[in-house]
Amino acid sequence: MMISITVLPFYVYNQIGGDAAMSGMFGASQAAAYALLCLVSVKFVSRARNGLNWALLGVSIFAVSSLLIPAFRGAIVCGGVATVSMAAAALFWPALHAWVGAEPDLGRRAYHMSWFNISWSFGFAISPLFAGPLYDYDYRVPFLVLFATCIPILILLRSMPREKDHFGVAAPEVIQARAGHDRASEAHLYAAWCATFVGSALSGVTRTVYPKRIDDLVVSGQLRMLFEGTPASILTSGAATKYSWLAFALALTAAITFLVMGRTRGWQHNFKPLIVLQLGAAAAFWILGNTRSLLVMMGCFVVVGCFASASFFSSVFYGMADPDHKHRRAAINEGAVGAGTFAGSLVFGYLAGRCGLSVPFHYTPAFIVIAVLAQILLLRHGARKHLAQ
């Protein structure tokens, strides 16, 4: 999946002839379709005898539509096909999260969720490293590789048992023992969804809009490794490859964050770390709007990746507290991811095209301060509603 996310902006710039506004619009369209189908799909995925059958359908549609993307040069048709591919992901991501979250034991659930998130984030980390160079070699090759990768995924999905057959149903004493934990999770859930929206908006911008910054700096010969006067020859070509290093840093940070959160409990029902990480991400975005240093950019991507992954893991974990609504919660969480990506890509893409690429990055801190205040209000509301019981 990250192969398409990595190379699609450069396909827009180089094969279609678009700009940051167009790549932002592509990302916004994909995210909107993903968010909408996530929310709609819960009505039939949660009622299916085996929700993994929907995951099989989603992966199949995603594979075929991704393969067709480089066949089109028109912005409308290509954007439509790319949107279909991302919308198909709404059929398998919530189903997989709900399957993993069916574990009734809290400790094992966090452990399994950690490894599940590590697995996909590690895939997100390594795929840009070869997606970028493959695109610089031939723009069609990454999409062909993506199609081929989906074949073993379909085989693996086909081999997985139904969640009820694998995990069973939680015993009444287990539910009673974790009642206090579940109430605290419910109290934090809405604030965590809001943080996930913000994190997804920021990470979405790094994938749909910021590649144009790299492309412009490479073409103009202004990209630097740090603060040297003359750029190294390696930085004067292959913009997709250079961006892939940043995408790798963000996704690898997510994998490490998931690993840590799956083995610790200090973050559970403690919102202060997410607030600190959001403020760090605000500073990182302001720096991204100014710096020409690839290493500084990489450091900023690390900060953004840490916040986006921490907020995502928290909201998924809290959403699994109610087993009767875990499919719906997983879908809403993925909807928050899609909605955040949509908002970030659309707003940043529009402002970048109209006011200059650096302008929206300079105003990001103000947006995040408002978002943090909203999360604090949601936390207080959740505490009054669930912890007062």
N, C-alpha and C positions, 0 to 999 in steps of 0.2 A: 504493500500500500504506500509506503514511504517513497518508493521508487517514483511513482506517479507524482506525489506531492513535491518531490525534489526537482524533477525535470520539467514539469508542466509550465511553471513561470517562464523558463528559458525558451520553451517551445512557443509560448505566446510572444516573447520579444523577438525571436530570431526567425521562426517559420511563418507566424501570422503577421508579424510587424507591429505588435501592440506595445503598450507601455505599462507603467506601474498601475495606472487606473484600470486597464483591461485585465491584468493578472489579478488585481484585487477583486474585480467583478466576477472573474472565473471562480475565485476562492469563495466569494460570498454566495454565489449561486449554488456551488457544491454544498457549502455548509448549511444553507437554508433548506435545501432538499433533504439533507441528512437529518437535520433537526426535526423537520416536519414528519418525515417517515418514521423516525424513532418514536415520536409521540403517537402516531397513528398505529404503528405496528404492534404496540403493546396489547391492543384489543384482541388480536388473533394469535400472536406469539405466546402470550401467557395462557391462552386456553388450549393450545395444541398439546396433544399427548406427548409429543417429543419436539420441543422448541428447536432442537438442533436441525430438524428438517428445513426450517426456515433459514438457518445459517448456511446450509448446503445450497439453497437457492440463491442466497445473497452472494456467496463467493462465486458461483457460476456466472451470474450477471456481471459482477465486478470484473471477472477475468476477461470476458468477451468484450465488454464495452471499453475496458482499458486498452485492449489490443487494437481497437478501431480508432483510437484518438489520433494517431499520426497519419491516418488516411485522409484527414480533412484539414484544409487550410483556411476555410471560412470561419470567422470568429463565432457566429451564431451556431452553426452546426457542430463545430468542435466543442464549443462551450456546453452545448446540449448533451453531447456524448459523455463529456467529462462529468457533467452533473449527474447523469444516470449512473455512472460508475461509483460515484461517492454515495449516492442515495442507496445503492445496493448494500453498502456497508452497514446501513441501519438495520438490515435484516440479520446480520451475524454478530455485531458487537454486543448489543444488549442481551442476546440469547446466550452468548458465551459468559458474560459477566454474571448473569443470573444462574447459570449452571455452576460456576465456581462458588458463588455465594450461597449455594444450597447447603453447604456444610454447616451442621447445627452447632458444632463446638467452636466457641469464639477463638480460641488459640489456633486451632487448625485452619479455621476460616481465614484469619489474617495471614497465616503462613501460605496457604494455597493462593490467596489473592495476590500476595507478594510475588510468588513465582510466576503466576499468570501475567501480571503486569510487567515483570522483569523480562519475560519471554518476548512480548510484543515490543517493548521499548528497546530491547537489544536488537531486534530486527529493524526497528526504526533507526537505530544507531549505525548499524553496519551497511544497510542498503544505500545510503547516500554516498558512501565511500566508493562504491563501484557504479552507482547510477550516474553521478556527475561525469566521471571519465568516459563511461559508455556513451553518454549523450554527446560529449565533445568529439567522440569517434564517429558516431552516427546516431542521429536523433531518434531513429526508429528502434534501435536495439534495446534500450531500457524497457520499452513497453512489451517487447517480445519476451524478455526475461521475466517480467512481471506475470505475464500469462502462463509461462512455464512453471513459475513458482506456485501458482494456484492449484496445480494438479495434485501434488502431494498433500496440500492442505485439504482438498476435498476427500482424499483417501483417509486422512486422519480423522476428519469430522465424521465420516461414515463409520469409523470403528469405535466411536465414543458411545457409552451406554446412556440411557435416559437418566436424568438427575435423580429421580426418585428411586430407581433401581440401584444407583451407585451410593447415594448418601442416606437414603431412608428418610424418616421423619423424626424430628426432635421429640424426645420424651418430655412429658409434662414437667418433671422435676428439673430438667435442663432449662426449659423456658422460664420456670419460676426462679431458678438460681441467677439467671442473667437479666431479670426484670429491671433492676436498677441501671445496668449498663445500657439496656435498650432504651430506657427513658432518656438517659443522657444523650444517646445517639440521636434520638428524635429531636431533642432540643437544639442540637448543633447542625441538623441536616440542611435547613434552608440557608443558613449562613454559608455552609460549605458549598451548596449549589451556586450561590452567588460568587464565591471565590473561584469556583471552577469556571464559571462564565468569564470572569476576568482573566484567569490564567489561559483559557482557550483563546480569548481575544488576542492576548499578547503573543502566544506561541503561533497562532494563525497568521499574524502579521509578519512574523519572522519567516514564514514559509511562502506567503503569497505576495507580499509587497517588498520586503527587504532584499530579496534577490536582485531587484532592479538597482539597488544601491551598489551591490557588488559588481553588477554588470557595467554600470556607469564608471565606477572607479577603475576597473580593469581596462576598459576601452580607452579611457583618458590617461592611463598610466599613473594614476594617483594613489593606487592601493599600496600600502606599506605593510611590512611585517610588524614593525613597531613604530619607531619615530625616525628612521633613517632618511637621509635626504634623497637618495636615488633608489628607486625600487629594484628589488632583485628580479632577474629575468623570469623567474618562475611565476611572478605575480603579474606579468604583462599579458597573459593569455589564459584561456580556459576558465572563464568565469564560473561555469557550472561546477567545475572541480573545486574551485576555491570556496564556493558556497557550501559544497558538500561537507567540507571540514567543519563549518559552523553547525550544520544540521547534525553532524555526528556528535559534536560536543553537547548539544542540547539533549539529544536522545540518550546518550550515555549517562548524562547527569540524571535523567529520569529513571533509568535502570538502577543506578546506585541509590537514588532516593527511595524507590520502591523496596529495594533490598533492606535498607535501614529501617523503614517504617514497618516492614513485615516482621521485624525481629525486636522491636521496641514498643513500649506502651506510653511513653511520656507525652506523645503527641495526641493521644486519644482524649477527647473531650477537653482539649486545651487549645484555644484558638489563637493564643498569642504568637506562636511560631508562624502561622499563616499571615498574620498582620505584618510581622517583621519582614517576611519574605516578599510580601507585596510591595512594601516600601523600597526594598532592595531592587525589585524588578522595575519600579518607577524610575529609580536613579539609573538603572541599566539602560532603559529606553531613551532617557535623555542623552546619555553618552552615545548610544547607537546613532542618534541623529547628528552627531558632530564628528566622531572619530573616523580616521582613514586607516587605522591600524587593525590588521587582521587578528592579532593576538588580543587586543583590547575587545574587539567584537566577540571573540571566542569566550572571553571572561564574562561578558554581558549575556551571551547565550546560555552560559552555565547557570547564572543567577535566575534567568527567566525559566529555564528548564526545571530548576529545583522548585520554584514556586508553582509552576503549572502542574507538575507531577504530584507534589505534596497535596495541593488542593483537590486534585482528581482522586487520589487514593483515599483521602479523608471522606469525600462525599460518597464514593462507592461503598466504603466500609460502613458509614452511618446508614446508608440506604438499605443495606442488607439486614438491618436490625429487625424489621418486620417481615417474617417469611411469607405472609399472605400477600404482600404487595411488592416482593422483591423484583419481579419482572417489570412492574410499572416503574419502580424506583430506578432500576437500571436504565430503562428507556428514557426517563426524565433526565437522568444524569447525562446520558449521551446526547439528549436534546439540548442540555445546557452547554455541552461541548460544541455542538453544531451552531447553536445560537451565538455563542461567544465568537467563534471563528467567523460566522457571517458578519456580525457587527464590526469586528476588528478589520476584516478584509475590506468591507464596503466603505467604512468611514475613512480608514487610512488610505485606501486606494483612491478615493475621491479627493481627499485633501492633498495627497501626494501629487496627483495629476493637475490639480488646480493651483495649489500654493507652493509646491516644491516638496521634494521627498523628505526633507528634514523637519518640516513644520509640524506634522502630527506627532512626531516623536518628542518634540519639545513640550507639547501640552499634555502628554501622557500622565505625568505626576499629578496634575489637577484631577484628572478622571479617576485615578486610583485612590486618591484621598476621599473623594465622594463615595467610591465603592466601599472602602473600608468603613466609613460611617454607616452606610446602609447595612453592612454585615453586622456591625455592633448592635444596631436596632433589631435585626433579625434574631441575634443571639438572645437579647433580652426578651423578645416575644416568645422564643422557644422555651426559655427558662420558666417564664410565667405559665406557659401552657402545659409543659410536661414535667418539670421538676417540682412544681408546687403540689403535685398529686400525692 
